[in-house]
Amino acid sequence: MKKVLQLVSDDFEDLELWCPVMRLREEGVQVDLAAETSGVYHGKYGVPCEVALSFEGVSAKDYDGILVPGGWAPDKLRRFPKVLQLVEEMNNEGKLIGQICHAGWVLASAKVLKGRRVTSTPGIKDDLTNAGAIWLDEPCVVDNNIVSARRPPDIPEYTKALVKVLMK
């Protein structure tokens, strides 16, 4: 069974967190939610997310991939050294990394974007190119293990690509 870690912090974009989680679970993937501490977190539109695991309680070696939600959560998530470590380790091992909307901030802070093709919300294009990424204005971009998308309307293409990369 494949296992994926979904990062969580308050003010995540509700659809960008829940749609990939539900789609992967439909495929039989175990998706674990991790945040700073266990508890209930809320999306930008108030959808609750109950989290049992802390960042410090998980290891990249136990997972086949990691998902970073959009919204304002990435600005909080990138401040945790453990989050950056998880993303860097997943990247070094060629494991799936899913990023959507503002999630690219986390990958930029983890320094895994140099020379990588990605997309995001256009508002952080400069941040990603300054981190060395090749930014494309496309609904979904796959560069080996990194799958990226711009915003909620791109979720169907994003989730299809996540499944395809994870099941390789």
Biotite code that builds the C-alpha atoms (Angstrom):
import biotite.structure as struc

atoms = struc.array([
    struc.Atom([0.000, 0.000, 0.000], chain_id="A", res_id=1, res_name="MET", atom_name="CA", element="C"),
    struc.Atom([1.273, 3.453, -0.922], chain_id="A", res_id=2, res_name="LYS", atom_name="CA", element="C"),
    struc.Atom([1.464, 6.076, 1.821], chain_id="A", res_id=3, res_name="LYS", atom_name="CA", element="C"),
    struc.Atom([1.404, 9.850, 1.361], chain_id="A", res_id=4, res_name="VAL", atom_name="CA", element="C"),
    struc.Atom([1.815, 12.626, 3.911], chain_id="A", res_id=5, res_name="LEU", atom_name="CA", element="C"),
    struc.Atom([-0.473, 15.676, 3.644], chain_id="A", res_id=6, res_name="GLN", atom_name="CA", element="C"),
    struc.Atom([0.898, 18.773, 5.394], chain_id="A", res_id=7, res_name="LEU", atom_name="CA", element="C"),
    struc.Atom([-1.638, 20.924, 7.254], chain_id="A", res_id=8, res_name="VAL", atom_name="CA", element="C"),
    struc.Atom([-1.695, 24.380, 8.829], chain_id="A", res_id=9, res_name="SER", atom_name="CA", element="C"),
    struc.Atom([-4.509, 26.846, 9.410], chain_id="A", res_id=10, res_name="ASP", atom_name="CA", element="C"),
    struc.Atom([-5.816, 28.794, 6.425], chain_id="A", res_id=11, res_name="ASP", atom_name="CA", element="C"),
    struc.Atom([-5.180, 26.016, 3.896], chain_id="A", res_id=12, res_name="PHE", atom_name="CA", element="C"),
    struc.Atom([-7.220, 26.319, 0.700], chain_id="A", res_id=13, res_name="GLU", atom_name="CA", element="C"),
    struc.Atom([-10.015, 23.855, 1.441], chain_id="A", res_id=14, res_name="ASP", atom_name="CA", element="C"),
    struc.Atom([-10.339, 22.290, -2.025], chain_id="A", res_id=15, res_name="LEU", atom_name="CA", element="C"),
    struc.Atom([-6.579, 22.149, -2.575], chain_id="A", res_id=16, res_name="GLU", atom_name="CA", element="C"),
    struc.Atom([-6.144, 20.070, 0.566], chain_id="A", res_id=17, res_name="LEU", atom_name="CA", element="C"),
    struc.Atom([-9.229, 17.851, 0.525], chain_id="A", res_id=18, res_name="TRP", atom_name="CA", element="C"),
    struc.Atom([-9.576, 17.005, -3.186], chain_id="A", res_id=19, res_name="CYS", atom_name="CA", element="C"),
    struc.Atom([-6.110, 15.390, -3.485], chain_id="A", res_id=20, res_name="PRO", atom_name="CA", element="C"),
    struc.Atom([-6.586, 13.578, -0.165], chain_id="A", res_id=21, res_name="VAL", atom_name="CA", element="C"),
    struc.Atom([-9.938, 12.136, -1.243], chain_id="A", res_id=22, res_name="MET", atom_name="CA", element="C"),
    struc.Atom([-8.703, 11.258, -4.750], chain_id="A", res_id=23, res_name="ARG", atom_name="CA", element="C"),
    struc.Atom([-5.669, 9.376, -3.434], chain_id="A", res_id=24, res_name="LEU", atom_name="CA", element="C"),
    struc.Atom([-7.779, 7.574, -0.854], chain_id="A", res_id=25, res_name="ARG", atom_name="CA", element="C"),
    struc.Atom([-10.097, 6.491, -3.685], chain_id="A", res_id=26, res_name="GLU", atom_name="CA", element="C"),
    struc.Atom([-7.034, 4.803, -5.205], chain_id="A", res_id=27, res_name="GLU", atom_name="CA", element="C"),
    struc.Atom([-6.354, 2.928, -1.949], chain_id="A", res_id=28, res_name="GLY", atom_name="CA", element="C"),
    struc.Atom([-3.513, 5.207, -0.862], chain_id="A", res_id=29, res_name="VAL", atom_name="CA", element="C"),
    struc.Atom([-3.103, 5.782, 2.860], chain_id="A", res_id=30, res_name="GLN", atom_name="CA", element="C"),
    struc.Atom([-2.979, 9.550, 3.344], chain_id="A", res_id=31, res_name="VAL", atom_name="CA", element="C"),
    struc.Atom([-1.830, 10.735, 6.770], chain_id="A", res_id=32, res_name="ASP", atom_name="CA", element="C"),
    struc.Atom([-2.312, 14.330, 7.897], chain_id="A", res_id=33, res_name="LEU", atom_name="CA", element="C"),
    struc.Atom([0.474, 16.069, 9.830], chain_id="A", res_id=34, res_name="ALA", atom_name="CA", element="C"),
    struc.Atom([0.663, 19.528, 11.387], chain_id="A", res_id=35, res_name="ALA", atom_name="CA", element="C"),
    struc.Atom([2.694, 21.366, 14.010], chain_id="A", res_id=36, res_name="GLU", atom_name="CA", element="C"),
    struc.Atom([0.716, 19.563, 16.715], chain_id="A", res_id=37, res_name="THR", atom_name="CA", element="C"),
    struc.Atom([-2.264, 17.242, 16.716], chain_id="A", res_id=38, res_name="SER", atom_name="CA", element="C"),
    struc.Atom([-5.634, 18.963, 16.791], chain_id="A", res_id=39, res_name="GLY", atom_name="CA", element="C"),
    struc.Atom([-8.191, 20.628, 14.561], chain_id="A", res_id=40, res_name="VAL", atom_name="CA", element="C"),
    struc.Atom([-7.108, 23.091, 11.874], chain_id="A", res_id=41, res_name="TYR", atom_name="CA", element="C"),
    struc.Atom([-9.372, 25.162, 9.648], chain_id="A", res_id=42, res_name="HIS", atom_name="CA", element="C"),
    struc.Atom([-9.254, 26.065, 5.985], chain_id="A", res_id=43, res_name="GLY", atom_name="CA", element="C"),
    struc.Atom([-9.744, 29.538, 4.544], chain_id="A", res_id=44, res_name="LYS", atom_name="CA", element="C"),
    struc.Atom([-13.467, 28.814, 4.222], chain_id="A", res_id=45, res_name="TYR", atom_name="CA", element="C"),
    struc.Atom([-13.821, 27.169, 7.617], chain_id="A", res_id=46, res_name="GLY", atom_name="CA", element="C"),
    struc.Atom([-13.676, 23.493, 6.684], chain_id="A", res_id=47, res_name="VAL", atom_name="CA", element="C"),
    struc.Atom([-12.138, 21.650, 9.668], chain_id="A", res_id=48, res_name="PRO", atom_name="CA", element="C"),
    struc.Atom([-9.311, 19.174, 9.395], chain_id="A", res_id=49, res_name="CYS", atom_name="CA", element="C"),
    struc.Atom([-8.539, 16.877, 12.311], chain_id="A", res_id=50, res_name="GLU", atom_name="CA", element="C"),
    struc.Atom([-4.848, 16.002, 12.504], chain_id="A", res_id=51, res_name="VAL", atom_name="CA", element="C"),
    struc.Atom([-3.378, 13.220, 14.629], chain_id="A", res_id=52, res_name="ALA", atom_name="CA", element="C"),
    struc.Atom([0.320, 13.485, 13.698], chain_id="A", res_id=53, res_name="LEU", atom_name="CA", element="C"),
    struc.Atom([2.909, 16.182, 14.336], chain_id="A", res_id=54, res_name="SER", atom_name="CA", element="C"),
    struc.Atom([5.681, 17.105, 11.912], chain_id="A", res_id=55, res_name="PHE", atom_name="CA", element="C"),
    struc.Atom([8.239, 15.899, 14.433], chain_id="A", res_id=56, res_name="GLU", atom_name="CA", element="C"),
    struc.Atom([6.483, 12.535, 14.682], chain_id="A", res_id=57, res_name="GLY", atom_name="CA", element="C"),
    struc.Atom([6.852, 11.575, 11.010], chain_id="A", res_id=58, res_name="VAL", atom_name="CA", element="C"),
    struc.Atom([9.740, 10.457, 8.836], chain_id="A", res_id=59, res_name="SER", atom_name="CA", element="C"),
    struc.Atom([10.177, 10.733, 5.068], chain_id="A", res_id=60, res_name="ALA", atom_name="CA", element="C"),
    struc.Atom([11.356, 7.118, 4.933], chain_id="A", res_id=61, res_name="LYS", atom_name="CA", element="C"),
    struc.Atom([7.844, 5.975, 5.925], chain_id="A", res_id=62, res_name="ASP", atom_name="CA", element="C"),
    struc.Atom([6.117, 7.685, 2.972], chain_id="A", res_id=63, res_name="TYR", atom_name="CA", element="C"),
    struc.Atom([5.986, 7.485, -0.818], chain_id="A", res_id=64, res_name="ASP", atom_name="CA", element="C"),
    struc.Atom([5.133, 11.147, -1.207], chain_id="A", res_id=65, res_name="GLY", atom_name="CA", element="C"),
    struc.Atom([4.157, 14.439, 0.348], chain_id="A", res_id=66, res_name="ILE", atom_name="CA", element="C"),
    struc.Atom([1.442, 16.980, -0.481], chain_id="A", res_id=67, res_name="LEU", atom_name="CA", element="C"),
    struc.Atom([1.595, 20.691, 0.278], chain_id="A", res_id=68, res_name="VAL", atom_name="CA", element="C"),
    struc.Atom([-1.749, 22.526, 0.178], chain_id="A", res_id=69, res_name="PRO", atom_name="CA", element="C"),
    struc.Atom([-2.275, 26.028, -1.109], chain_id="A", res_id=70, res_name="GLY", atom_name="CA", element="C"),
    struc.Atom([-3.957, 28.933, 0.594], chain_id="A", res_id=71, res_name="GLY", atom_name="CA", element="C"),
    struc.Atom([-2.069, 30.865, 3.256], chain_id="A", res_id=72, res_name="TRP", atom_name="CA", element="C"),
    struc.Atom([-0.888, 27.676, 4.997], chain_id="A", res_id=73, res_name="ALA", atom_name="CA", element="C"),
    struc.Atom([2.343, 27.416, 2.966], chain_id="A", res_id=74, res_name="PRO", atom_name="CA", element="C"),
    struc.Atom([3.589, 30.703, 4.406], chain_id="A", res_id=75, res_name="ASP", atom_name="CA", element="C"),
    struc.Atom([3.282, 29.106, 7.855], chain_id="A", res_id=76, res_name="LYS", atom_name="CA", element="C"),
    struc.Atom([4.494, 25.648, 6.850], chain_id="A", res_id=77, res_name="LEU", atom_name="CA", element="C"),
    struc.Atom([7.782, 26.910, 5.398], chain_id="A", res_id=78, res_name="ARG", atom_name="CA", element="C"),
    struc.Atom([8.791, 28.258, 8.798], chain_id="A", res_id=79, res_name="ARG", atom_name="CA", element="C"),
    struc.Atom([9.164, 24.751, 10.261], chain_id="A", res_id=80, res_name="PHE", atom_name="CA", element="C"),
    struc.Atom([12.635, 23.240, 9.757], chain_id="A", res_id=81, res_name="PRO", atom_name="CA", element="C"),
    struc.Atom([11.109, 19.740, 9.948], chain_id="A", res_id=82, res_name="LYS", atom_name="CA", element="C"),
    struc.Atom([8.751, 20.519, 7.048], chain_id="A", res_id=83, res_name="VAL", atom_name="CA", element="C"),
    struc.Atom([11.662, 21.701, 4.910], chain_id="A", res_id=84, res_name="LEU", atom_name="CA", element="C"),
    struc.Atom([13.629, 18.594, 5.894], chain_id="A", res_id=85, res_name="GLN", atom_name="CA", element="C"),
    struc.Atom([10.733, 16.314, 4.890], chain_id="A", res_id=86, res_name="LEU", atom_name="CA", element="C"),
    struc.Atom([10.390, 18.009, 1.491], chain_id="A", res_id=87, res_name="VAL", atom_name="CA", element="C"),
    struc.Atom([14.134, 17.908, 0.870], chain_id="A", res_id=88, res_name="GLU", atom_name="CA", element="C"),
    struc.Atom([14.390, 14.223, 1.834], chain_id="A", res_id=89, res_name="GLU", atom_name="CA", element="C"),
    struc.Atom([11.391, 13.307, -0.332], chain_id="A", res_id=90, res_name="MET", atom_name="CA", element="C"),
    struc.Atom([12.969, 15.132, -3.248], chain_id="A", res_id=91, res_name="ASN", atom_name="CA", element="C"),
    struc.Atom([16.385, 13.519, -2.725], chain_id="A", res_id=92, res_name="ASN", atom_name="CA", element="C"),
    struc.Atom([14.717, 10.095, -2.797], chain_id="A", res_id=93, res_name="GLU", atom_name="CA", element="C"),
    struc.Atom([12.667, 10.921, -5.920], chain_id="A", res_id=94, res_name="GLY", atom_name="CA", element="C"),
    struc.Atom([9.384, 10.558, -4.052], chain_id="A", res_id=95, res_name="LYS", atom_name="CA", element="C"),
    struc.Atom([6.196, 12.351, -5.083], chain_id="A", res_id=96, res_name="LEU", atom_name="CA", element="C"),
    struc.Atom([5.933, 16.002, -4.093], chain_id="A", res_id=97, res_name="ILE", atom_name="CA", element="C"),
    struc.Atom([2.596, 17.665, -4.844], chain_id="A", res_id=98, res_name="GLY", atom_name="CA", element="C"),
    struc.Atom([2.292, 21.442, -4.734], chain_id="A", res_id=99, res_name="GLN", atom_name="CA", element="C"),
    struc.Atom([-0.645, 23.638, -5.688], chain_id="A", res_id=100, res_name="ILE", atom_name="CA", element="C"),
    struc.Atom([-1.210, 27.393, -5.701], chain_id="A", res_id=101, res_name="CYS", atom_name="CA", element="C"),
    struc.Atom([0.975, 29.019, -2.994], chain_id="A", res_id=102, res_name="HIS", atom_name="CA", element="C"),
    struc.Atom([2.504, 25.664, -1.957], chain_id="A", res_id=103, res_name="ALA", atom_name="CA", element="C"),
    struc.Atom([5.556, 26.453, -4.072], chain_id="A", res_id=104, res_name="GLY", atom_name="CA", element="C"),
    struc.Atom([6.744, 28.706, -1.245], chain_id="A", res_id=105, res_name="TRP", atom_name="CA", element="C"),
    struc.Atom([7.520, 25.591, 0.787], chain_id="A", res_id=106, res_name="VAL", atom_name="CA", element="C"),
    struc.Atom([9.543, 24.021, -2.030], chain_id="A", res_id=107, res_name="LEU", atom_name="CA", element="C"),
    struc.Atom([11.406, 27.293, -2.584], chain_id="A", res_id=108, res_name="ALA", atom_name="CA", element="C"),
    struc.Atom([12.309, 27.449, 1.108], chain_id="A", res_id=109, res_name="SER", atom_name="CA", element="C"),
    struc.Atom([13.397, 23.779, 0.990], chain_id="A", res_id=110, res_name="ALA", atom_name="CA", element="C"),
    struc.Atom([15.693, 24.696, -1.923], chain_id="A", res_id=111, res_name="LYS", atom_name="CA", element="C"),
    struc.Atom([14.489, 21.909, -4.230], chain_id="A", res_id=112, res_name="VAL", atom_name="CA", element="C"),
    struc.Atom([13.410, 23.991, -7.245], chain_id="A", res_id=113, res_name="LEU", atom_name="CA", element="C"),
    struc.Atom([16.679, 24.824, -9.027], chain_id="A", res_id=114, res_name="LYS", atom_name="CA", element="C"),
    struc.Atom([16.246, 23.894, -12.685], chain_id="A", res_id=115, res_name="GLY", atom_name="CA", element="C"),
    struc.Atom([12.838, 22.283, -12.078], chain_id="A", res_id=116, res_name="ARG", atom_name="CA", element="C"),
    struc.Atom([9.768, 23.033, -14.212], chain_id="A", res_id=117, res_name="ARG", atom_name="CA", element="C"),
    struc.Atom([6.753, 24.038, -12.079], chain_id="A", res_id=118, res_name="VAL", atom_name="CA", element="C"),
    struc.Atom([3.616, 26.109, -12.044], chain_id="A", res_id=119, res_name="THR", atom_name="CA", element="C"),
    struc.Atom([1.762, 27.923, -9.266], chain_id="A", res_id=120, res_name="SER", atom_name="CA", element="C"),
    struc.Atom([-0.579, 30.789, -8.730], chain_id="A", res_id=121, res_name="THR", atom_name="CA", element="C"),
    struc.Atom([0.919, 33.620, -10.814], chain_id="A", res_id=122, res_name="PRO", atom_name="CA", element="C"),
    struc.Atom([1.311, 35.700, -7.653], chain_id="A", res_id=123, res_name="GLY", atom_name="CA", element="C"),
    struc.Atom([4.357, 33.690, -6.550], chain_id="A", res_id=124, res_name="ILE", atom_name="CA", element="C"),
    struc.Atom([5.944, 33.264, -9.990], chain_id="A", res_id=125, res_name="LYS", atom_name="CA", element="C"),
    struc.Atom([8.826, 35.604, -9.038], chain_id="A", res_id=126, res_name="ASP", atom_name="CA", element="C"),
    struc.Atom([9.453, 33.722, -5.780], chain_id="A", res_id=127, res_name="ASP", atom_name="CA", element="C"),
    struc.Atom([9.753, 30.435, -7.648], chain_id="A", res_id=128, res_name="LEU", atom_name="CA", element="C"),
    struc.Atom([11.919, 31.772, -10.464], chain_id="A", res_id=129, res_name="THR", atom_name="CA", element="C"),
    struc.Atom([14.158, 33.469, -7.894], chain_id="A", res_id=130, res_name="ASN", atom_name="CA", element="C"),
    struc.Atom([14.507, 30.011, -6.275], chain_id="A", res_id=131, res_name="ALA", atom_name="CA", element="C"),
    struc.Atom([15.769, 28.706, -9.625], chain_id="A", res_id=132, res_name="GLY", atom_name="CA", element="C"),
    struc.Atom([12.580, 27.170, -11.009], chain_id="A", res_id=133, res_name="ALA", atom_name="CA", element="C"),
    struc.Atom([11.421, 27.344, -14.607], chain_id="A", res_id=134, res_name="ILE", atom_name="CA", element="C"),
    struc.Atom([7.870, 28.665, -14.202], chain_id="A", res_id=135, res_name="TRP", atom_name="CA", element="C"),
    struc.Atom([5.182, 27.687, -16.715], chain_id="A", res_id=136, res_name="LEU", atom_name="CA", element="C"),
    struc.Atom([1.654, 29.062, -16.941], chain_id="A", res_id=137, res_name="ASP", atom_name="CA", element="C"),
    struc.Atom([-0.044, 25.676, -17.381], chain_id="A", res_id=138, res_name="GLU", atom_name="CA", element="C"),
    struc.Atom([-2.799, 23.941, -15.378], chain_id="A", res_id=139, res_name="PRO", atom_name="CA", element="C"),
    struc.Atom([-0.500, 21.144, -14.234], chain_id="A", res_id=140, res_name="CYS", atom_name="CA", element="C"),
    struc.Atom([3.227, 20.566, -14.671], chain_id="A", res_id=141, res_name="VAL", atom_name="CA", element="C"),
    struc.Atom([5.024, 17.289, -13.961], chain_id="A", res_id=142, res_name="VAL", atom_name="CA", element="C"),
    struc.Atom([8.805, 17.347, -13.604], chain_id="A", res_id=143, res_name="ASP", atom_name="CA", element="C"),
    struc.Atom([9.852, 13.844, -12.557], chain_id="A", res_id=144, res_name="ASN", atom_name="CA", element="C"),
    struc.Atom([8.638, 13.600, -8.941], chain_id="A", res_id=145, res_name="ASN", atom_name="CA", element="C"),
    struc.Atom([7.272, 17.146, -8.591], chain_id="A", res_id=146, res_name="ILE", atom_name="CA", element="C"),
    struc.Atom([3.651, 17.679, -9.610], chain_id="A", res_id=147, res_name="VAL", atom_name="CA", element="C"),
    struc.Atom([2.396, 21.257, -9.505], chain_id="A", res_id=148, res_name="SER", atom_name="CA", element="C"),
    struc.Atom([-0.824, 23.082, -10.313], chain_id="A", res_id=149, res_name="ALA", atom_name="CA", element="C"),
    struc.Atom([-1.994, 26.694, -10.322], chain_id="A", res_id=150, res_name="ARG", atom_name="CA", element="C"),
    struc.Atom([-5.349, 26.858, -8.510], chain_id="A", res_id=151, res_name="ARG", atom_name="CA", element="C"),
    struc.Atom([-8.636, 25.024, -7.732], chain_id="A", res_id=152, res_name="PRO", atom_name="CA", element="C"),
    struc.Atom([-9.914, 24.839, -11.345], chain_id="A", res_id=153, res_name="PRO", atom_name="CA", element="C"),
    struc.Atom([-6.762, 22.804, -12.153], chain_id="A", res_id=154, res_name="ASP", atom_name="CA", element="C"),
    struc.Atom([-7.479, 20.157, -9.484], chain_id="A", res_id=155, res_name="ILE", atom_name="CA", element="C"),
    struc.Atom([-8.795, 17.510, -11.920], chain_id="A", res_id=156, res_name="PRO", atom_name="CA", element="C"),
    struc.Atom([-5.550, 17.553, -13.936], chain_id="A", res_id=157, res_name="GLU", atom_name="CA", element="C"),
    struc.Atom([-3.478, 17.832, -10.748], chain_id="A", res_id=158, res_name="TYR", atom_name="CA", element="C"),
    struc.Atom([-5.043, 14.827, -9.034], chain_id="A", res_id=159, res_name="THR", atom_name="CA", element="C"),
    struc.Atom([-4.758, 12.674, -12.190], chain_id="A", res_id=160, res_name="LYS", atom_name="CA", element="C"),
    struc.Atom([-1.051, 13.528, -12.367], chain_id="A", res_id=161, res_name="ALA", atom_name="CA", element="C"),
    struc.Atom([-0.544, 12.823, -8.647], chain_id="A", res_id=162, res_name="LEU", atom_name="CA", element="C"),
    struc.Atom([-2.009, 9.341, -9.071], chain_id="A", res_id=163, res_name="VAL", atom_name="CA", element="C"),
    struc.Atom([0.032, 8.651, -12.211], chain_id="A", res_id=164, res_name="LYS", atom_name="CA", element="C"),
    struc.Atom([3.353, 9.707, -10.650], chain_id="A", res_id=165, res_name="VAL", atom_name="CA", element="C"),
    struc.Atom([2.652, 7.888, -7.376], chain_id="A", res_id=166, res_name="LEU", atom_name="CA", element="C"),
    struc.Atom([1.704, 4.626, -9.098], chain_id="A", res_id=167, res_name="MET", atom_name="CA", element="C"),
    struc.Atom([4.809, 4.519, -11.336], chain_id="A", res_id=168, res_name="LYS", atom_name="CA", element="C"),
])
